[in-house]
Amino acid sequence: MILENTQKNREIKKVVATMAIEDMYFSEDFLNEIVKISKGEKTYEELRQEVIKKYARF
């Protein structure tokens, strides 16, 4: 995935790198959602609710 060189995208890259050091990787779909948040297309709370809905066990 290629991202524009902005401050927000550099911060995303740092998080991804830190997680990779621990052998934990994000899917490309999830990274696309995080980029949407950085662009203001979606809120953190919207993504949070989507993840809860997808993975919640009831």
PQR file with spaces between the fields and no chain letter, atoms N, CA, C, O and H, PARSE charges and radii, in Angstrom:
ATOM       1  N    MET     1       0.849   -1.166    0.000 -0.4000 1.5000
ATOM       2  CA   MET     1       0.000    0.000    0.000 -0.0000 2.0000
ATOM       3  C    MET     1       0.901    1.237    0.000  0.5500 1.7000
ATOM       4  O    MET     1       1.825    1.333    0.808 -0.5500 1.4000
ATOM       5  N    ILE     2       0.641    2.153   -0.877 -0.4000 1.5000
ATOM       6  CA   ILE     2       1.400    3.383   -0.969 -0.0000 2.0000
ATOM       7  C    ILE     2       0.541    4.519   -0.445  0.5500 1.7000
ATOM       8  O    ILE     2      -0.598    4.708   -0.871 -0.5500 1.4000
ATOM       9  H    ILE     2      -0.109    2.075   -1.534  0.4000 1.0000
ATOM      10  N    LEU     3       1.113    5.276    0.494 -0.4000 1.5000
ATOM      11  CA   LEU     3       0.397    6.393    1.094 -0.0000 2.0000
ATOM      12  C    LEU     3       1.106    7.698    0.771  0.5500 1.7000
ATOM      13  O    LEU     3       2.330    7.747    0.644 -0.5500 1.4000
ATOM      14  H    LEU     3       2.038    5.123    0.841  0.4000 1.0000
ATOM      15  N    GLU     4       0.321    8.742    0.642 -0.4000 1.5000
ATOM      16  CA   GLU     4       0.864   10.079    0.461 -0.0000 2.0000
ATOM      17  C    GLU     4       1.698   10.430    1.697  0.5500 1.7000
ATOM      18  O    GLU     4       1.365   10.013    2.806 -0.5500 1.4000
ATOM      19  H    GLU     4      -0.673    8.702    0.745  0.4000 1.0000
ATOM      20  N    ASN     5       2.760   11.180    1.513 -0.4000 1.5000
ATOM      21  CA   ASN     5       3.659   11.513    2.614 -0.0000 2.0000
ATOM      22  C    ASN     5       3.112   12.710    3.404  0.5500 1.7000
ATOM      23  O    ASN     5       3.512   13.854    3.187 -0.5500 1.4000
ATOM      24  H    ASN     5       3.030   11.519    0.611  0.4000 1.0000
ATOM      25  N    THR     6       2.186   12.413    4.325 -0.4000 1.5000
ATOM      26  CA   THR     6       1.633   13.438    5.204 -0.0000 2.0000
ATOM      27  C    THR     6       1.944   13.053    6.641  0.5500 1.7000
ATOM      28  O    THR     6       2.320   11.914    6.919 -0.5500 1.4000
ATOM      29  H    THR     6       1.861   11.483    4.502  0.4000 1.0000
ATOM      30  N    GLN     7       1.788   13.995    7.544 -0.4000 1.5000
ATOM      31  CA   GLN     7       2.062   13.726    8.962 -0.0000 2.0000
ATOM      32  C    GLN     7       1.185   12.582    9.477  0.5500 1.7000
ATOM      33  O    GLN     7       1.680   11.683   10.157 -0.5500 1.4000
ATOM      34  H    GLN     7       1.482   14.920    7.318  0.4000 1.0000
ATOM      35  N    LYS     8      -0.100   12.610    9.160 -0.4000 1.5000
ATOM      36  CA   LYS     8      -1.011   11.559    9.640 -0.0000 2.0000
ATOM      37  C    LYS     8      -0.622   10.196    9.083  0.5500 1.7000
ATOM      38  O    LYS     8      -0.662    9.195    9.799 -0.5500 1.4000
ATOM      39  H    LYS     8      -0.502   13.341    8.608  0.4000 1.0000
ATOM      40  N    ASN     9      -0.249   10.154    7.822 -0.4000 1.5000
ATOM      41  CA   ASN     9       0.136    8.872    7.219 -0.0000 2.0000
ATOM      42  C    ASN     9       1.454    8.364    7.787  0.5500 1.7000
ATOM      43  O    ASN     9       1.641    7.154    7.920 -0.5500 1.4000
ATOM      44  H    ASN     9      -0.216   10.967    7.240  0.4000 1.0000
ATOM      45  N    ARG    10       2.372    9.269    8.124 -0.4000 1.5000
ATOM      46  CA   ARG    10       3.621    8.838    8.765 -0.0000 2.0000
ATOM      47  C    ARG    10       3.321    8.226   10.131  0.5500 1.7000
ATOM      48  O    ARG    10       3.964    7.256   10.533 -0.5500 1.4000
ATOM      49  H    ARG    10       2.220   10.251    8.016  0.4000 1.0000
ATOM      50  N    GLU    11       2.351    8.787   10.840 -0.4000 1.5000
ATOM      51  CA   GLU    11       1.967    8.223   12.132 -0.0000 2.0000
ATOM      52  C    GLU    11       1.365    6.834   11.962  0.5500 1.7000
ATOM      53  O    GLU    11       1.636    5.938   12.762 -0.5500 1.4000
ATOM      54  H    GLU    11       1.829    9.574   10.513  0.4000 1.0000
ATOM      55  N    ILE    12       0.552    6.650   10.928 -0.4000 1.5000
ATOM      56  CA   ILE    12      -0.022    5.327   10.646 -0.0000 2.0000
ATOM      57  C    ILE    12       1.106    4.336   10.355  0.5500 1.7000
ATOM      58  O    ILE    12       1.098    3.215   10.862 -0.5500 1.4000
ATOM      59  H    ILE    12       0.332    7.378   10.278  0.4000 1.0000
ATOM      60  N    LYS    13       2.068    4.752    9.543 -0.4000 1.5000
ATOM      61  CA   LYS    13       3.201    3.879    9.210 -0.0000 2.0000
ATOM      62  C    LYS    13       3.979    3.479   10.462  0.5500 1.7000
ATOM      63  O    LYS    13       4.426    2.338   10.574 -0.5500 1.4000
ATOM      64  H    LYS    13       2.075    5.663    9.132  0.4000 1.0000
ATOM      65  N    LYS    14       4.144    4.406   11.397 -0.4000 1.5000
ATOM      66  CA   LYS    14       4.857    4.098   12.641 -0.0000 2.0000
ATOM      67  C    LYS    14       4.109    3.032   13.444  0.5500 1.7000
ATOM      68  O    LYS    14       4.724    2.116   13.991 -0.5500 1.4000
ATOM      69  H    LYS    14       3.781    5.333   11.306  0.4000 1.0000
ATOM      70  N    VAL    15       2.795    3.155   13.511 -0.4000 1.5000
ATOM      71  CA   VAL    15       1.995    2.164   14.243 -0.0000 2.0000
ATOM      72  C    VAL    15       2.107    0.805   13.571  0.5500 1.7000
ATOM      73  O    VAL    15       2.297   -0.207   14.245 -0.5500 1.4000
ATOM      74  H    VAL    15       2.296    3.899   13.067  0.4000 1.0000
ATOM      75  N    VAL    16       1.992    0.774   12.256 -0.4000 1.5000
ATOM      76  CA   VAL    16       2.092   -0.487   11.512 -0.0000 2.0000
ATOM      77  C    VAL    16       3.467   -1.120   11.737  0.5500 1.7000
ATOM      78  O    VAL    16       3.565   -2.331   11.938 -0.5500 1.4000
ATOM      79  H    VAL    16       1.837    1.596   11.708  0.4000 1.0000
ATOM      80  N    ALA    17       4.520   -0.317   11.705 -0.4000 1.5000
ATOM      81  CA   ALA    17       5.868   -0.839   11.924 -0.0000 2.0000
ATOM      82  C    ALA    17       6.030   -1.384   13.337  0.5500 1.7000
ATOM      83  O    ALA    17       6.626   -2.443   13.534 -0.5500 1.4000
ATOM      84  H    ALA    17       4.441    0.667   11.542  0.4000 1.0000
ATOM      85  N    THR    18       5.501   -0.663   14.316 -0.4000 1.5000
ATOM      86  CA   THR    18       5.592   -1.119   15.705 -0.0000 2.0000
ATOM      87  C    THR    18       4.870   -2.452   15.884  0.5500 1.7000
ATOM      88  O    THR    18       5.380   -3.349   16.556 -0.5500 1.4000
ATOM      89  H    THR    18       5.017    0.197   14.156  0.4000 1.0000
ATOM      90  N    MET    19       3.693   -2.585   15.291 -0.4000 1.5000
ATOM      91  CA   MET    19       2.952   -3.841   15.390 -0.0000 2.0000
ATOM      92  C    MET    19       3.714   -4.968   14.692  0.5500 1.7000
ATOM      93  O    MET    19       3.736   -6.095   15.186 -0.5500 1.4000
ATOM      94  H    MET    19       3.278   -1.857   14.745  0.4000 1.0000
ATOM      95  N    ALA    20       4.334   -4.675   13.554 -0.4000 1.5000
ATOM      96  CA   ALA    20       5.077   -5.702   12.812 -0.0000 2.0000
ATOM      97  C    ALA    20       6.263   -6.219   13.622  0.5500 1.7000
ATOM      98  O    ALA    20       6.597   -7.402   13.547 -0.5500 1.4000
ATOM      99  H    ALA    20       4.316   -3.759   13.153  0.4000 1.0000
ATOM     100  N    ILE    21       6.895   -5.345   14.390 -0.4000 1.5000
ATOM     101  CA   ILE    21       8.000   -5.770   15.249 -0.0000 2.0000
ATOM     102  C    ILE    21       7.532   -6.862   16.213  0.5500 1.7000
ATOM     103  O    ILE    21       8.287   -7.773   16.552 -0.5500 1.4000
ATOM     104  H    ILE    21       6.623   -4.384   14.450  0.4000 1.0000
ATOM     105  N    GLU    22       6.302   -6.758   16.637 -0.4000 1.5000
ATOM     106  CA   GLU    22       5.721   -7.738   17.567 -0.0000 2.0000
ATOM     107  C    GLU    22       5.043   -8.904   16.839  0.5500 1.7000
ATOM     108  O    GLU    22       4.341   -9.702   17.460 -0.5500 1.4000
ATOM     109  H    GLU    22       5.688   -6.018   16.361  0.4000 1.0000
ATOM     110  N    ASP    23       5.255   -8.999   15.527 -0.4000 1.5000
ATOM     111  CA   ASP    23       4.655  -10.057   14.703 -0.0000 2.0000
ATOM     112  C    ASP    23       3.131   -9.973   14.661  0.5500 1.7000
ATOM     113  O    ASP    23       2.439  -10.990   14.607 -0.5500 1.4000
ATOM     114  H    ASP    23       5.825   -8.351   15.023  0.4000 1.0000
ATOM     115  N    MET    24       2.631   -8.762   14.684 -0.4000 1.5000
ATOM     116  CA   MET    24       1.184   -8.530   14.610 -0.0000 2.0000
ATOM     117  C    MET    24       0.944   -7.629   13.390  0.5500 1.7000
ATOM     118  O    MET    24       1.520   -6.546   13.284 -0.5500 1.4000
ATOM     119  H    MET    24       3.193   -7.936   14.728  0.4000 1.0000
ATOM     120  N    TYR    25       0.100   -8.087   12.486 -0.4000 1.5000
ATOM     121  CA   TYR    25      -0.087   -7.372   11.230 -0.0000 2.0000
ATOM     122  C    TYR    25      -1.554   -7.012   11.025  0.5500 1.7000
ATOM     123  O    TYR    25      -2.451   -7.768   11.398 -0.5500 1.4000
ATOM     124  H    TYR    25      -0.368   -8.967   12.572  0.4000 1.0000
ATOM     125  N    PHE    26      -1.784   -5.840   10.422 -0.4000 1.5000
ATOM     126  CA   PHE    26      -3.130   -5.400   10.063 -0.0000 2.0000
ATOM     127  C    PHE    26      -3.441   -5.879    8.653  0.5500 1.7000
ATOM     128  O    PHE    26      -2.547   -5.986    7.813 -0.5500 1.4000
ATOM     129  H    PHE    26      -1.055   -5.225   10.119  0.4000 1.0000
ATOM     130  N    SER    27      -4.706   -6.164    8.400 -0.4000 1.5000
ATOM     131  CA   SER    27      -5.107   -6.500    7.034 -0.0000 2.0000
ATOM     132  C    SER    27      -5.136   -5.211    6.210  0.5500 1.7000
ATOM     133  O    SER    27      -5.242   -4.114    6.759 -0.5500 1.4000
ATOM     134  H    SER    27      -5.431   -6.076    9.082  0.4000 1.0000
ATOM     135  N    GLU    28      -5.042   -5.357    4.911 -0.4000 1.5000
ATOM     136  CA   GLU    28      -5.086   -4.180    4.038 -0.0000 2.0000
ATOM     137  C    GLU    28      -6.439   -3.483    4.145  0.5500 1.7000
ATOM     138  O    GLU    28      -6.508   -2.256    4.075 -0.5500 1.4000
ATOM     139  H    GLU    28      -4.955   -6.248    4.466  0.4000 1.0000
ATOM     140  N    ASP    29      -7.513   -4.250    4.314 -0.4000 1.5000
ATOM     141  CA   ASP    29      -8.839   -3.656    4.470 -0.0000 2.0000
ATOM     142  C    ASP    29      -8.898   -2.764    5.712  0.5500 1.7000
ATOM     143  O    ASP    29      -9.445   -1.662    5.669 -0.5500 1.4000
ATOM     144  H    ASP    29      -7.457   -5.247    4.371  0.4000 1.0000
ATOM     145  N    PHE    30      -8.328   -3.253    6.820 -0.4000 1.5000
ATOM     146  CA   PHE    30      -8.331   -2.475    8.050 -0.0000 2.0000
ATOM     147  C    PHE    30      -7.482   -1.216    7.885  0.5500 1.7000
ATOM     148  O    PHE    30      -7.862   -0.148    8.367 -0.5500 1.4000
ATOM     149  H    PHE    30      -7.883   -4.149    6.855  0.4000 1.0000
ATOM     150  N    LEU    31      -6.346   -1.329    7.212 -0.4000 1.5000
ATOM     151  CA   LEU    31      -5.504   -0.156    6.973 -0.0000 2.0000
ATOM     152  C    LEU    31      -6.236    0.872    6.125  0.5500 1.7000
ATOM     153  O    LEU    31      -6.115    2.075    6.360 -0.5500 1.4000
ATOM     154  H    LEU    31      -6.038   -2.196    6.821  0.4000 1.0000
ATOM     155  N    ASN    32      -6.989    0.408    5.149 -0.4000 1.5000
ATOM     156  CA   ASN    32      -7.783    1.346    4.332 -0.0000 2.0000
ATOM     157  C    ASN    32      -8.790    2.090    5.195  0.5500 1.7000
ATOM     158  O    ASN    32      -9.031    3.278    4.981 -0.5500 1.4000
ATOM     159  H    ASN    32      -7.087   -0.569    4.958  0.4000 1.0000
ATOM     160  N    GLU    33      -9.375    1.410    6.160 -0.4000 1.5000
ATOM     161  CA   GLU    33     -10.334    2.049    7.062 -0.0000 2.0000
ATOM     162  C    GLU    33      -9.640    3.093    7.935  0.5500 1.7000
ATOM     163  O    GLU    33     -10.196    4.161    8.186 -0.5500 1.4000
ATOM     164  H    GLU    33      -9.179    0.445    6.333  0.4000 1.0000
ATOM     165  N    ILE    34      -8.429    2.787    8.397 -0.4000 1.5000
ATOM     166  CA   ILE    34      -7.673    3.740    9.207 -0.0000 2.0000
ATOM     167  C    ILE    34      -7.326    4.979    8.384  0.5500 1.7000
ATOM     168  O    ILE    34      -7.377    6.097    8.896 -0.5500 1.4000
ATOM     169  H    ILE    34      -7.976    1.919    8.193  0.4000 1.0000
ATOM     170  N    VAL    35      -6.978    4.789    7.129 -0.4000 1.5000
ATOM     171  CA   VAL    35      -6.678    5.926    6.250 -0.0000 2.0000
ATOM     172  C    VAL    35      -7.928    6.788    6.071  0.5500 1.7000
ATOM     173  O    VAL    35      -7.835    8.015    6.032 -0.5500 1.4000
ATOM     174  H    VAL    35      -6.937    3.881    6.713  0.4000 1.0000
ATOM     175  N    LYS    36      -9.089    6.153    5.962 -0.4000 1.5000
ATOM     176  CA   LYS    36     -10.342    6.914    5.859 -0.0000 2.0000
ATOM     177  C    LYS    36     -10.537    7.800    7.083  0.5500 1.7000
ATOM     178  O    LYS    36     -11.012    8.929    6.966 -0.5500 1.4000
ATOM     179  H    LYS    36      -9.165    5.156    5.994  0.4000 1.0000
ATOM     180  N    ILE    37     -10.176    7.294    8.246 -0.4000 1.5000
ATOM     181  CA   ILE    37     -10.279    8.087    9.472 -0.0000 2.0000
ATOM     182  C    ILE    37      -9.334    9.281    9.384  0.5500 1.7000
ATOM     183  O    ILE    37      -9.718   10.399    9.727 -0.5500 1.4000
ATOM     184  H    ILE    37      -9.790    6.376    8.341  0.4000 1.0000
ATOM     185  N    SER    38      -8.110    9.057    8.931 -0.4000 1.5000
ATOM     186  CA   SER    38      -7.138   10.152    8.855 -0.0000 2.0000
ATOM     187  C    SER    38      -7.562   11.225    7.854  0.5500 1.7000
ATOM     188  O    SER    38      -7.200   12.393    7.997 -0.5500 1.4000
ATOM     189  H    SER    38      -7.798    8.148    8.653  0.4000 1.0000
ATOM     190  N    LYS    39      -8.334   10.823    6.835 -0.4000 1.5000
ATOM     191  CA   LYS    39      -8.822   11.783    5.842 -0.0000 2.0000
ATOM     192  C    LYS    39     -10.126   12.450    6.262  0.5500 1.7000
ATOM     193  O    LYS    39     -10.604   13.368    5.595 -0.5500 1.4000
ATOM     194  H    LYS    39      -8.628    9.874    6.718  0.4000 1.0000
ATOM     195  N    GLY    40     -10.699   11.985    7.370 -0.4000 1.5000
ATOM     196  CA   GLY    40     -11.950   12.567    7.839 -0.0000 2.0000
ATOM     197  C    GLY    40     -13.186   11.988    7.175  0.5500 1.7000
ATOM     198  O    GLY    40     -14.280   12.531    7.331 -0.5500 1.4000
ATOM     199  H    GLY    40     -10.311   11.240    7.912  0.4000 1.0000
ATOM     200  N    GLU    41     -13.032   10.896    6.437 -0.4000 1.5000
ATOM     201  CA   GLU    41     -14.157   10.258    5.758 -0.0000 2.0000
ATOM     202  C    GLU    41     -14.979    9.381    6.696  0.5500 1.7000
ATOM     203  O    GLU    41     -16.117    9.023    6.390 -0.5500 1.4000
ATOM     204  H    GLU    41     -12.143   10.455    6.311  0.4000 1.0000
ATOM     205  N    LYS    42     -14.389    9.040    7.844 -0.4000 1.5000
ATOM     206  CA   LYS    42     -15.040    8.166    8.806 -0.0000 2.0000
ATOM     207  C    LYS    42     -14.509    8.542   10.178  0.5500 1.7000
ATOM     208  O    LYS    42     -13.397    9.056   10.297 -0.5500 1.4000
ATOM     209  H    LYS    42     -13.465    9.331    8.092  0.4000 1.0000
ATOM     210  N    THR    43     -15.286    8.292   11.199 -0.4000 1.5000
ATOM     211  CA   THR    43     -14.807    8.579   12.551 -0.0000 2.0000
ATOM     212  C    THR    43     -14.270    7.306   13.186  0.5500 1.7000
ATOM     213  O    THR    43     -14.583    6.192   12.766 -0.5500 1.4000
ATOM     214  H    THR    43     -16.190    7.874   11.102  0.4000 1.0000
ATOM     215  N    TYR    44     -13.455    7.505   14.208 -0.4000 1.5000
ATOM     216  CA   TYR    44     -12.922    6.380   14.964 -0.0000 2.0000
ATOM     217  C    TYR    44     -14.066    5.550   15.541  0.5500 1.7000
ATOM     218  O    TYR    44     -14.023    4.320   15.518 -0.5500 1.4000
ATOM     219  H    TYR    44     -13.200    8.410   14.550  0.4000 1.0000
ATOM     220  N    GLU    45     -15.076    6.223   16.053 -0.4000 1.5000
ATOM     221  CA   GLU    45     -16.206    5.522   16.678 -0.0000 2.0000
ATOM     222  C    GLU    45     -16.959    4.667   15.660  0.5500 1.7000
ATOM     223  O    GLU    45     -17.402    3.569   15.996 -0.5500 1.4000
ATOM     224  H    GLU    45     -15.111    7.222   16.071  0.4000 1.0000
ATOM     225  N    GLU    46     -17.111    5.144   14.434 -0.4000 1.5000
ATOM     226  CA   GLU    46     -17.771    4.345   13.398 -0.0000 2.0000
ATOM     227  C    GLU    46     -16.987    3.058   13.127  0.5500 1.7000
ATOM     228  O    GLU    46     -17.571    1.978   13.035 -0.5500 1.4000
ATOM     229  H    GLU    46     -16.751    6.036   14.162  0.4000 1.0000
ATOM     230  N    LEU    47     -15.672    3.179   13.002 -0.4000 1.5000
ATOM     231  CA   LEU    47     -14.843    1.993   12.765 -0.0000 2.0000
ATOM     232  C    LEU    47     -14.902    1.058   13.963  0.5500 1.7000
ATOM     233  O    LEU    47     -15.003   -0.159   13.806 -0.5500 1.4000
ATOM     234  H    LEU    47     -15.198    4.056   13.077  0.4000 1.0000
ATOM     235  N    ARG    48     -14.841    1.622   15.139 -0.4000 1.5000
ATOM     236  CA   ARG    48     -14.901    0.820   16.367 -0.0000 2.0000
ATOM     237  C    ARG    48     -16.186    0.002   16.416  0.5500 1.7000
ATOM     238  O    ARG    48     -16.159   -1.187   16.733 -0.5500 1.4000
ATOM     239  H    ARG    48     -14.760    2.611   15.266  0.4000 1.0000
ATOM     240  N    GLN    49     -17.308    0.639   16.104 -0.4000 1.5000
ATOM     241  CA   GLN    49     -18.591   -0.065   16.117 -0.0000 2.0000
ATOM     242  C    GLN    49     -18.648   -1.152   15.048  0.5500 1.7000
ATOM     243  O    GLN    49     -19.215   -2.219   15.285 -0.5500 1.4000
ATOM     244  H    GLN    49     -17.330    1.605   15.846  0.4000 1.0000
ATOM     245  N    GLU    50     -18.069   -0.896   13.876 -0.4000 1.5000
ATOM     246  CA   GLU    50     -18.031   -1.906   12.816 -0.0000 2.0000
ATOM     247  C    GLU    50     -17.232   -3.136   13.268  0.5500 1.7000
ATOM     248  O    GLU    50     -17.645   -4.271   13.031 -0.5500 1.4000
ATOM     249  H    GLU    50     -17.608   -0.030   13.684  0.4000 1.0000
ATOM     250  N    VAL    51     -16.103   -2.906   13.909 -0.4000 1.5000
ATOM     251  CA   VAL    51     -15.271   -4.011   14.376 -0.0000 2.0000
ATOM     252  C    VAL    51     -15.997   -4.801   15.463  0.5500 1.7000
ATOM     253  O    VAL    51     -15.984   -6.032   15.451 -0.5500 1.4000
ATOM     254  H    VAL    51     -15.767   -1.984   14.102  0.4000 1.0000
ATOM     255  N    ILE    52     -16.625   -4.101   16.393 -0.4000 1.5000
ATOM     256  CA   ILE    52     -17.379   -4.777   17.443 -0.0000 2.0000
ATOM     257  C    ILE    52     -18.490   -5.610   16.831  0.5500 1.7000
ATOM     258  O    ILE    52     -18.690   -6.763   17.214 -0.5500 1.4000
ATOM     259  H    ILE    52     -16.636   -3.101   16.403  0.4000 1.0000
ATOM     260  N    LYS    53     -19.206   -5.038   15.892 -0.4000 1.5000
ATOM     261  CA   LYS    53     -20.309   -5.753   15.239 -0.0000 2.0000
ATOM     262  C    LYS    53     -19.811   -7.010   14.515  0.5500 1.7000
ATOM     263  O    LYS    53     -20.460   -8.055   14.538 -0.5500 1.4000
ATOM     264  H    LYS    53     -19.044   -4.101   15.581  0.4000 1.0000
ATOM     265  N    LYS    54     -18.647   -6.883   13.875 -0.4000 1.5000
ATOM     266  CA   LYS    54     -18.100   -7.999   13.103 -0.0000 2.0000
ATOM     267  C    LYS    54     -17.592   -9.131   13.995  0.5500 1.7000
ATOM     268  O    LYS    54     -17.773  -10.305   13.670 -0.5500 1.4000
ATOM     269  H    LYS    54     -18.120   -6.034   13.856  0.4000 1.0000
ATOM     270  N    TYR    55     -16.956   -8.786   15.120 -0.4000 1.5000
ATOM     271  CA   TYR    55     -16.281   -9.801   15.916 -0.0000 2.0000
ATOM     272  C    TYR    55     -16.935  -10.121   17.258  0.5500 1.7000
ATOM     273  O    TYR    55     -16.467  -11.001   17.981 -0.5500 1.4000
ATOM     274  H    TYR    55     -16.810   -7.833   15.384  0.4000 1.0000
ATOM     275  N    ALA    56     -18.001   -9.420   17.592 -0.4000 1.5000
ATOM     276  CA   ALA    56     -18.648   -9.646   18.901 -0.0000 2.0000
ATOM     277  C    ALA    56     -19.253  -11.048   18.967  0.5500 1.7000
ATOM     278  O    ALA    56     -19.749  -11.580   17.974 -0.5500 1.4000
ATOM     279  H    ALA    56     -18.381   -8.705   17.005  0.4000 1.0000
ATOM     280  N    ARG    57     -19.196  -11.617   20.145 -0.4000 1.5000
ATOM     281  CA   ARG    57     -19.804  -12.938   20.372 -0.0000 2.0000
ATOM     282  C    ARG    57     -20.964  -12.739   21.326  0.5500 1.7000
ATOM     283  O    ARG    57     -20.786  -12.292   22.459 -0.5500 1.4000
ATOM     284  H    ARG    57     -18.793  -11.185   20.952  0.4000 1.0000
ATOM     285  N    PHE    58     -22.116  -13.065   20.870 -0.4000 1.5000
ATOM     286  CA   PHE    58     -23.311  -12.915   21.718 -0.0000 2.0000
ATOM     287  C    PHE    58     -23.899  -14.253   22.044  0.5500 1.7000
ATOM     288  O    PHE    58     -24.908  -14.330   22.746 -0.5500 1.4000
ATOM     289  H    PHE    58     -22.261  -13.428   19.950  0.4000 1.0000
